[in-house]
Amino acid sequence: MSDSVLLLRRARERGGEASATSASGGVPGGGSAGGNPSPRRKRGRRRRFYPEHRVYRARCSFLDLSEEQVLRRYRLDKAAIAGLCRELGADLESLTGRSHALPVAVKVTSALTFLASGSFQTATRDTTGISQSAMSNCLAQFLEALQRRAARYIAFPPPGYAGATAGAFPGVLGLVGSMHVALRAPSENEPAYRNAGNYHSMNMQVVCDAAGTITNVVAKFPGSCPNAAVLENSALARLLEGARPDGAWLLGDRSYPLKPWLMTPIAAPRGPAEERYNVLHHQALAVLRRTLALLKLRFRCLDKGRGCLQYAPQKVCQIFLACCILHNIALRRRMPLELPEGLPPPEIEPDLPLPAPHGQISSEARAVRARIVQQVKDSLG
């Protein structure tokens, strides 16, 4: 190959490098020297486009439904829901100036739908027309607002209260028992929440009167805590220990210790009078068992058969307290329990083992129970 041909080829190669350098802004390899973004960077910086007129999902107001539909969906009637909206409005109204802030009625009905169904998906699909994250915020605001007003709806009778009669059992101040609410395994101190049924729960103490109205709730102890320990560490026990009512007492099952203010069944009854005492005691406690069953039936979020609550223990306790408040509201207004068609009944759980309470029974407690047995004997003639 001649020298002239080689010189011509080298000249062409140098010309191609110069043109490539000028096209890339003076940096070999096509980079950017002066801060001019590449086409790829330009595409990454594009802002998301929102339409001028956004489309929102349609929401169904509870006022557009029939009274029967409202009862089935929310477990309360229209007047009760409107009353909740007025009472909780100061806490639930949005403080922002946004034009699309959720109304108070939407927040209240969204929370009620979740409590009644136990499913975010059902609540979002059927009535609210809001996202699941917005649904979660509505529930949190509703629970906190209702918890602040718990004393208006749940109040234990004062010590001077004359005991009512639960059936034929005299002087009943209240019926005490427990209910386990299943929850997901907590990340901290997980073994403390595993109960005798081998699932994680909160042990909720409930006291109701002869009419089924809930008068006291203790919602803070994990599932492994025995019933007797929950009662011993509650403000209710301190109240009754400090000012014992005369001729009035609580009734509890054999998981509680016998006390002057707490009557329990006789373990080994001797004679017709003690057997009759146990029968009357069992009949009186039936009101509590029915109340707890009604709670699960009315608020399916408490039903373990529909899955455990996917919340931290503190929020599970808030949910249970809210259900107790709403139960009392429904009871005061004498609302029938209208369940949606095709909804399966709540799961019937086997009774958890009831460990016998530890400690000595006082002679005073035995004397009080002996007097009741004597009253029963006198009634038998």
QUIQUIFEN-V264132 format. One record per residue. N is the residue number from 1. RES is the residue in one letter. PHI is phi in degrees with one decimal (none if undefined). Layout:
BEGIN
n=N res=RES phi=PHI
n=N res=RES phi=PHI
END
This chain:
BEGIN
n=1 res=M phi=none
n=2 res=S phi=-76.0
n=3 res=D phi=-65.1
n=4 res=S phi=-66.7
n=5 res=V phi=-66.4
n=6 res=L phi=-63.1
n=7 res=L phi=-63.0
n=8 res=L phi=-65.1
n=9 res=R phi=-66.4
n=10 res=R phi=-63.6
n=11 res=A phi=-63.4
n=12 res=R phi=-65.1
n=13 res=E phi=-63.6
n=14 res=R phi=-64.4
n=15 res=G phi=-63.7
n=16 res=G phi=-67.8
n=17 res=E phi=-64.6
n=18 res=A phi=-64.2
n=19 res=S phi=-67.8
n=20 res=A phi=-67.5
n=21 res=T phi=-65.7
n=22 res=S phi=-67.4
n=23 res=A phi=-71.6
n=24 res=S phi=-94.3
n=25 res=G phi=81.1
n=26 res=G phi=93.9
n=27 res=V phi=-115.3
n=28 res=P phi=-61.4
n=29 res=G phi=95.2
n=30 res=G phi=85.9
n=31 res=G phi=-74.5
n=32 res=S phi=-119.6
n=33 res=A phi=-100.9
n=34 res=G phi=-98.1
n=35 res=G phi=86.9
n=36 res=N phi=-74.6
n=37 res=P phi=-68.3
n=38 res=S phi=-74.9
n=39 res=P phi=-56.6
n=40 res=R phi=-65.8
n=41 res=R phi=-65.5
n=42 res=K phi=-60.6
n=43 res=R phi=-63.9
n=44 res=G phi=-69.8
n=45 res=R phi=-93.4
n=46 res=R phi=-65.8
n=47 res=R phi=-86.1
n=48 res=R phi=-66.8
n=49 res=F phi=-92.4
n=50 res=Y phi=-111.1
n=51 res=P phi=-66.4
n=52 res=E phi=-63.9
n=53 res=H phi=-114.8
n=54 res=R phi=-76.5
n=55 res=V phi=-106.1
n=56 res=Y phi=-109.5
n=57 res=R phi=-67.8
n=58 res=A phi=-69.5
n=59 res=R phi=-114.2
n=60 res=C phi=-101.1
n=61 res=S phi=-80.3
n=62 res=F phi=-65.6
n=63 res=L phi=-71.8
n=64 res=D phi=-84.5
n=65 res=L phi=-95.9
n=66 res=S phi=-75.1
n=67 res=E phi=-61.6
n=68 res=E phi=-66.6
n=69 res=Q phi=-64.2
n=70 res=V phi=-63.8
n=71 res=L phi=-63.0
n=72 res=R phi=-69.6
n=73 res=R phi=-84.4
n=74 res=Y phi=-113.2
n=75 res=R phi=68.6
n=76 res=L phi=-130.8
n=77 res=D phi=-86.7
n=78 res=K phi=-62.4
n=79 res=A phi=-64.6
n=80 res=A phi=-66.9
n=81 res=I phi=-65.9
n=82 res=A phi=-62.9
n=83 res=G phi=-63.5
n=84 res=L phi=-63.4
n=85 res=C phi=-62.0
n=86 res=R phi=-68.7
n=87 res=E phi=-72.1
n=88 res=L phi=-94.8
n=89 res=G phi=-58.2
n=90 res=A phi=-62.4
n=91 res=D phi=-88.5
n=92 res=L phi=-100.8
n=93 res=E phi=-66.5
n=94 res=S phi=-72.6
n=95 res=L phi=-91.1
n=96 res=T phi=-88.1
n=97 res=G phi=-95.8
n=98 res=R phi=-68.4
n=99 res=S phi=-78.3
n=100 res=H phi=-116.9
n=101 res=A phi=-66.3
n=102 res=L phi=-68.4
n=103 res=P phi=-67.7
n=104 res=V phi=-61.0
n=105 res=A phi=-61.5
n=106 res=V phi=-66.8
n=107 res=K phi=-65.2
n=108 res=V phi=-66.4
n=109 res=T phi=-68.7
n=110 res=S phi=-64.1
n=111 res=A phi=-65.7
n=112 res=L phi=-63.2
n=113 res=T phi=-65.6
n=114 res=F phi=-64.3
n=115 res=L phi=-62.1
n=116 res=A phi=-74.6
n=117 res=S phi=-103.6
n=118 res=G phi=76.9
n=119 res=S phi=-133.3
n=120 res=F phi=-64.3
n=121 res=Q phi=-62.3
n=122 res=T phi=-62.7
n=123 res=A phi=-62.5
n=124 res=T phi=-71.6
n=125 res=R phi=-70.5
n=126 res=D phi=-80.3
n=127 res=T phi=-128.6
n=128 res=T phi=-85.4
n=129 res=G phi=69.1
n=130 res=I phi=-120.9
n=131 res=S phi=-73.1
n=132 res=Q phi=-68.0
n=133 res=S phi=-67.2
n=134 res=A phi=-64.8
n=135 res=M phi=-61.7
n=136 res=S phi=-63.8
n=137 res=N phi=-65.6
n=138 res=C phi=-61.5
n=139 res=L phi=-63.8
n=140 res=A phi=-62.3
n=141 res=Q phi=-65.0
n=142 res=F phi=-64.7
n=143 res=L phi=-63.5
n=144 res=E phi=-66.2
n=145 res=A phi=-66.1
n=146 res=L phi=-72.1
n=147 res=Q phi=-63.6
n=148 res=R phi=-64.2
n=149 res=R phi=-109.6
n=150 res=A phi=-61.0
n=151 res=A phi=-64.7
n=152 res=R phi=-74.6
n=153 res=Y phi=-114.6
n=154 res=I phi=-124.1
n=155 res=A phi=-142.7
n=156 res=F phi=-81.6
n=157 res=P phi=-59.4
n=158 res=P phi=-66.4
n=159 res=P phi=-57.1
n=160 res=G phi=-81.0
n=161 res=Y phi=-66.5
n=162 res=A phi=-75.2
n=163 res=G phi=-58.7
n=164 res=A phi=-81.2
n=165 res=T phi=-110.6
n=166 res=A phi=-91.9
n=167 res=G phi=72.2
n=168 res=A phi=-102.6
n=169 res=F phi=-84.0
n=170 res=P phi=-80.4
n=171 res=G phi=62.9
n=172 res=V phi=-84.1
n=173 res=L phi=-83.7
n=174 res=G phi=178.5
n=175 res=L phi=-115.2
n=176 res=V phi=-110.2
n=177 res=G phi=-162.8
n=178 res=S phi=-133.4
n=179 res=M phi=-143.8
n=180 res=H phi=-93.2
n=181 res=V phi=-109.9
n=182 res=A phi=-71.8
n=183 res=L phi=-144.6
n=184 res=R phi=-66.8
n=185 res=A phi=-62.8
n=186 res=P phi=-66.1
n=187 res=S phi=-75.6
n=188 res=E phi=-113.5
n=189 res=N phi=53.8
n=190 res=E phi=-59.4
n=191 res=P phi=-61.0
n=192 res=A phi=-66.8
n=193 res=Y phi=-96.1
n=194 res=R phi=-86.5
n=195 res=N phi=-90.7
n=196 res=A phi=-67.8
n=197 res=G phi=-85.6
n=198 res=N phi=66.9
n=199 res=Y phi=-138.8
n=200 res=H phi=-82.1
n=201 res=S phi=-159.1
n=202 res=M phi=-110.2
n=203 res=N phi=-91.0
n=204 res=M phi=-95.8
n=205 res=Q phi=-90.4
n=206 res=V phi=-131.0
n=207 res=V phi=-121.6
n=208 res=C phi=-130.7
n=209 res=D phi=-96.1
n=210 res=A phi=-66.5
n=211 res=A phi=-91.4
n=212 res=G phi=90.7
n=213 res=T phi=-75.2
n=214 res=I phi=-79.2
n=215 res=T phi=-110.9
n=216 res=N phi=-158.7
n=217 res=V phi=-135.6
n=218 res=V phi=-120.0
n=219 res=A phi=-125.8
n=220 res=K phi=-161.5
n=221 res=F phi=-103.1
n=222 res=P phi=-71.4
n=223 res=G phi=-63.4
n=224 res=S phi=-79.5
n=225 res=C phi=-76.8
n=226 res=P phi=-65.1
n=227 res=N phi=-57.5
n=228 res=A phi=-62.8
n=229 res=A phi=-69.3
n=230 res=V phi=-61.5
n=231 res=L phi=-67.2
n=232 res=E phi=-61.3
n=233 res=N phi=-98.5
n=234 res=S phi=-102.0
n=235 res=A phi=-66.8
n=236 res=L phi=-63.9
n=237 res=A phi=-64.5
n=238 res=R phi=-65.6
n=239 res=L phi=-64.8
n=240 res=L phi=-75.7
n=241 res=E phi=-70.7
n=242 res=G phi=-80.4
n=243 res=A phi=-138.0
n=244 res=R phi=-71.2
n=245 res=P phi=-69.6
n=246 res=D phi=-87.8
n=247 res=G phi=75.0
n=248 res=A phi=-140.1
n=249 res=W phi=-157.7
n=250 res=L phi=-87.9
n=251 res=L phi=-115.4
n=252 res=G phi=-141.2
n=253 res=D phi=-80.2
n=254 res=R phi=-73.3
n=255 res=S phi=-79.8
n=256 res=Y phi=-107.3
n=257 res=P phi=-80.8
n=258 res=L phi=-71.3
n=259 res=K phi=-137.5
n=260 res=P phi=-58.2
n=261 res=W phi=-109.2
n=262 res=L phi=-140.7
n=263 res=M phi=-97.9
n=264 res=T phi=-120.7
n=265 res=P phi=-65.9
n=266 res=I phi=-85.7
n=267 res=A phi=-62.6
n=268 res=A phi=-130.0
n=269 res=P phi=-65.4
n=270 res=R phi=-125.2
n=271 res=G phi=95.0
n=272 res=P phi=-62.4
n=273 res=A phi=-66.1
n=274 res=E phi=-69.4
n=275 res=E phi=-64.9
n=276 res=R phi=-66.1
n=277 res=Y phi=-56.8
n=278 res=N phi=-63.8
n=279 res=V phi=-63.8
n=280 res=L phi=-64.3
n=281 res=H phi=-62.6
n=282 res=H phi=-64.6
n=283 res=Q phi=-64.3
n=284 res=A phi=-66.0
n=285 res=L phi=-69.5
n=286 res=A phi=-60.5
n=287 res=V phi=-63.0
n=288 res=L phi=-66.2
n=289 res=R phi=-61.1
n=290 res=R phi=-68.4
n=291 res=T phi=-63.9
n=292 res=L phi=-66.4
n=293 res=A phi=-66.6
n=294 res=L phi=-66.9
n=295 res=L phi=-59.4
n=296 res=K phi=-67.8
n=297 res=L phi=-73.0
n=298 res=R phi=-78.8
n=299 res=F phi=-120.9
n=300 res=R phi=-72.4
n=301 res=C phi=-65.5
n=302 res=L phi=-88.1
n=303 res=D phi=-84.6
n=304 res=K phi=-63.5
n=305 res=G phi=-63.7
n=306 res=R phi=-96.6
n=307 res=G phi=102.2
n=308 res=C phi=-80.5
n=309 res=L phi=-71.5
n=310 res=Q phi=-91.9
n=311 res=Y phi=-136.9
n=312 res=A phi=-70.3
n=313 res=P phi=-52.9
n=314 res=Q phi=-61.4
n=315 res=K phi=-73.1
n=316 res=V phi=-61.2
n=317 res=C phi=-65.2
n=318 res=Q phi=-63.2
n=319 res=I phi=-62.9
n=320 res=F phi=-64.6
n=321 res=L phi=-62.5
n=322 res=A phi=-63.0
n=323 res=C phi=-63.9
n=324 res=C phi=-66.1
n=325 res=I phi=-63.6
n=326 res=L phi=-66.1
n=327 res=H phi=-60.9
n=328 res=N phi=-65.3
n=329 res=I phi=-61.9
n=330 res=A phi=-64.2
n=331 res=L phi=-69.4
n=332 res=R phi=-62.8
n=333 res=R phi=-89.6
n=334 res=R phi=53.3
n=335 res=M phi=-84.4
n=336 res=P phi=-72.0
n=337 res=L phi=-93.1
n=338 res=E phi=-103.6
n=339 res=L phi=-95.2
n=340 res=P phi=-60.7
n=341 res=E phi=-65.6
n=342 res=G phi=82.7
n=343 res=L phi=-78.6
n=344 res=P phi=-68.7
n=345 res=P phi=-66.8
n=346 res=P phi=-63.5
n=347 res=E phi=-65.4
n=348 res=I phi=-87.7
n=349 res=E phi=-87.0
n=350 res=P phi=-65.6
n=351 res=D phi=-61.5
n=352 res=L phi=-71.8
n=353 res=P phi=-56.1
n=354 res=L phi=-105.9
n=355 res=P phi=-67.8
n=356 res=A phi=-67.3
n=357 res=P phi=-68.4
n=358 res=H phi=-91.3
n=359 res=G phi=107.9
n=360 res=Q phi=-81.9
n=361 res=I phi=-88.2
n=362 res=S phi=-71.3
n=363 res=S phi=-66.0
n=364 res=E phi=-64.4
n=365 res=A phi=-64.6
n=366 res=R phi=-63.2
n=367 res=A phi=-67.0
n=368 res=V phi=-64.3
n=369 res=R phi=-65.8
n=370 res=A phi=-62.5
n=371 res=R phi=-66.8
n=372 res=I phi=-66.7
n=373 res=V phi=-60.1
n=374 res=Q phi=-65.8
n=375 res=Q phi=-62.1
n=376 res=V phi=-64.5
n=377 res=K phi=-62.7
n=378 res=D phi=-64.7
n=379 res=S phi=-69.6
n=380 res=L phi=-74.6
n=381 res=G phi=81.2
END
